[in-house]
Amino acid sequence: TVKDPWGNIKAGFKATGKINRKDFGLKWGAVTEAGGAVVGDEVRMTINVEFAQAKA
């Protein structure tokens, strides 16, 4: 946690990860005219979260 310049207490977190969409049954997918996949199997995620403590 950290205090901002106005005295508010805040906490921030970042999470990253990746999943295979086929692990969740998403096996469909469109292909381009050349036969390549429009959507890959690996899905990468980044989550940024910031919390601020409520003032009393």
N, C-alpha and C positions, 0 to 999 in steps of 0.2 A: 504494500500500500504506500501511498504518497500523498502529501498535502499539496494542493495546487496553490497558485499565488493568492487566491481569495480565501484560503483556509479550509477548503472542502477536501474531504478524504476520498481518494479514488484508488481503484485497483484495475489493472488492465491485464488481459491474457490474450495469447495468440496460440491457436492450435492448427496444425497442418496434418494432412494425412491423404491416403489414397485408398480407393476400393476398386474392386473389379465388378462392373455392373452385372456381369453374368452370374456372379455369386448370389444375386438377388432376383434371378429369373428374367432379367432384361436381355433376352437373346436376340430380339429383332433388331433390325438396322437397315437403313437405306444404303444403297451403293451408288457411286458416281458412274457416269457413262464408261469410264475406264475400268470399272470394277473395284475401285477402292472404297473403303468404308467411310461414311460420312461422320460417324461417331465412333470413337475408339472404345476399347473395352475398359481401359483404366480411366477412372474419374479422380481428379486431384481436387482437394478442398483446402481452403484457408478460411479460418474463422477468427475474427477479431472482436473482442468483447471488452467493454469498459463499464465499470460499476461506480456509482457515486453514492456515498452514504447519505441517507436522508437527514436533514437538519431537524433537530428536536423542536 
